Amino acid sequence: MTTTESVPAEASPRAAASQPLLAVDGLGVEFQLRDARVRAVSDLSLTIRAGELLAVVGESGCGKSVLAHALLGLLPGNATTTGHAVLHHPGADPVDLVTCGQRQLARRVRGRRVGLVPQSPATALNPVRTGRRLLAETLRAHGRDRADTDRLAVDVGLDPADLDRYPHELSGGMAQRLATALALAPDPSLLIADEPTTGLDRPLVDHTLDLLRRRCDTGAAVVLITHDLAAARRVADTVAVMYASRIVEHRDTDQLFTAPAHPYASALLDALPDRAFRPVPGDPPMLTALPPGCAFAPRCPRRTDTCVDRPQPTPVTGGGTVACHHPIPTGATT
């Protein structure tokens, strides 16, 4: 988790006023293993609007990357996905990303309406094509000018000369920037960026975050999946905090960072070095054995007998939701 904390991003007026671009309702993802079922995403609902940058944060293994892959139909064969995720696009019919099928996802969605910056770019780059050829082919496939390859490289902080290298000749940070350029090439209305600053030094982290922010300023939407709370505060309009497969708090960024309502969100912020620098006590539950009630209860100082029942998302004063039987009142501490 990066320790530098920046000034909160102001909420985008466009995001506040626009119609939903993506409406996720009751999304669930389970993986069938030989002797267990893994509940990676449970009953997840959220709305993303055009011009909005949503950051999804939480500890490793909470389901953030599975959420990204579920929206694009990129899960393995042992996965079962339920619920709905309806993508709206100007001039086109809405598409339910959960039920539409692989053929429609491949033809109408992936790399067209929705772009993905993968967490592991080395697995997403064709090893027998240079970066220049990968970008040129992507631009041509989407009816854009191949001459934009150098401009895209510069946009993501990559030296155009490095486009003439093969993926194995690139550093991890260079591969990450090339993957970002490939995701941006079709100019998608929704960009899902899964840990897009992995392997980058601080100036390039800031460069990448500013690039994502500018995408929203043009009317696109961005889902930023990150462990970096400072990055979320720097550029996000809203933040969704995930814990043990569920969203436990979804708030305006400034509200979340100044007055978190869920004890887990508060504990995450307290773990930052410029705050209490206090680790979250205990360990998250195994996704193969989630409790029927609040999954955070064993680690929570506010738990009571009520927590044996699963809390449902409820509105928070000032906007947003929290899934907690005992949310933190404004101005209180855990």
PENOR-V140703 format. One record per pair of residues at least 6 apart in sequence whose C-alpha atoms are under 7 Angstrom apart, sorted by the first residue. I is the first residue (numbers start at 1). J is the second residue. If there is no record, write none. Layout:
<<I;J> <I;J>>
//
This chain:
<<1;227> <1;228> <2;228> <2;229> <2;230> <3;230> <3;272> <3;273> <4;230> <5;230> <6;230> <6;233> <6;234> <7;233> <7;234> <8;233> <8;234> <8;235> <8;254> <9;233> <9;234> <9;235> <9;236> <9;237> <10;237> <11;237> <12;51> <12;52> <12;237> <14;51> <15;49> <15;50> <15;51> <15;52> <18;49> <18;50> <19;49> <19;50> <20;47> <20;48> <20;49> <20;50> <21;48> <21;49> <21;50> <21;87> <21;88> <21;89> <22;47> <22;48> <22;49> <22;85> <22;86> <22;87> <22;88> <23;46> <23;47> <23;48> <23;85> <23;86> <23;87> <24;45> <24;46> <24;47> <24;84> <24;85> <24;86> <25;44> <25;45> <25;46> <25;83> <25;84> <25;85> <26;43> <26;44> <26;45> <26;83> <26;84> <27;42> <27;43> <27;44> <27;45> <27;82> <27;83> <27;84> <28;41> <28;42> <28;43> <28;44> <28;81> <28;82> <28;83> <29;39> <29;40> <29;41> <29;42> <29;79> <29;80> <29;81> <29;82> <30;37> <30;38> <30;39> <30;40> <30;79> <30;80> <30;81> <31;37> <31;38> <31;39> <31;78> <31;79> <31;80> <32;38> <32;78> <32;79> <36;288> <37;288> <38;287> <38;288> <39;245> <39;287> <39;288> <40;63> <40;66> <40;245> <40;287> <41;63> <41;67> <41;245> <41;246> <42;245> <42;246> <43;246> <44;246> <44;247> <49;221> <50;219> <50;220> <50;221> <51;216> <51;217> <51;218> <51;219> <51;220> <51;221> <52;216> <52;221> <52;222> <52;237> <53;216> <53;221> <53;222> <53;223> <53;236> <53;237> <53;238> <54;222> <54;223> <54;224> <54;236> <54;237> <54;238> <54;239> <55;223> <55;224> <55;225> <55;232> <55;236> <55;238> <55;239> <55;240> <56;64> <56;224> <56;225> <56;226> <56;239> <56;240> <56;241> <56;242> <57;225> <57;226> <57;227> <57;240> <57;241> <57;242> <58;227> <58;241> <58;242> <58;243> <62;242> <62;243> <62;244> <62;245> <63;245> <64;225> <65;194> <68;192> <69;75> <71;97> <71;98> <72;97> <72;110> <73;102> <81;98> <83;98> <84;96> <84;98> <85;96> <85;97> <85;98> <86;94> <86;95> <86;96> <86;97> <87;94> <87;95> <87;96> <87;97> <88;94> <88;95> <111;183> <111;186> <111;188> <112;186> <112;188> <113;188> <113;189> <113;190> <114;188> <114;189> <114;190> <114;191> <115;183> <115;184> <115;188> <115;190> <115;191> <115;192> <116;183> <116;191> <116;192> <116;193> <117;179> <117;180> <117;183> <117;192> <117;193> <117;194> <117;196> <118;193> <118;194> <119;194> <119;195> <119;196> <121;175> <121;176> <121;179> <122;175> <125;167> <127;166> <127;167> <127;168> <128;166> <129;166> <130;163> <130;164> <130;165> <130;166> <130;167> <131;163> <131;164> <131;165> <131;166> <131;167> <131;178> <132;149> <132;163> <132;164> <135;149> <135;182> <136;146> <136;149> <138;182> <138;185> <139;145> <139;146> <139;185> <139;186> <140;146> <142;186> <150;160> <152;181> <153;159> <153;160> <153;181> <154;160> <156;177> <156;180> <156;181> <156;208> <157;204> <158;174> <158;177> <167;175> <172;199> <173;199> <173;200> <176;196> <189;220> <189;221> <190;220> <190;221> <190;222> <191;221> <191;222> <191;223> <192;222> <192;223> <192;224> <193;223> <193;224> <193;225> <194;224> <194;225> <194;226> <195;225> <195;226> <197;205> <197;208> <209;235> <213;235> <216;222> <233;253> <236;253> <237;252> <237;253> <238;251> <238;252> <238;253> <239;250> <239;251> <239;252> <239;253> <240;247> <240;249> <240;250> <240;251> <241;247> <241;248> <241;249> <241;250> <241;265> <242;248> <244;284> <244;285> <244;287> <244;295> <248;262> <248;322> <248;323> <249;262> <249;321> <249;322> <249;323> <250;320> <250;321> <250;322> <251;319> <251;320> <251;321> <252;320> <259;330> <259;331> <260;266> <261;322> <261;327> <261;328> <261;329> <262;322> <262;324> <262;327> <262;328> <263;300> <263;327> <263;328> <263;334> <267;280> <268;280> <270;276> <270;277> <270;278> <271;277> <271;278> <271;279> <271;280> <281;299> <282;299> <285;295> <292;308> <292;309> <292;310> <293;307> <293;308> <293;309> <293;310> <294;307> <294;308> <294;309> <294;310> <294;311> <297;303> <297;307> <301;334> <302;326> <302;334> <307;325> <311;323> <311;324> <311;325> <312;323> <313;321> <313;322> <313;323> <314;321> <314;322> <314;323> <315;321> <315;322> <316;322> <328;334>>
//
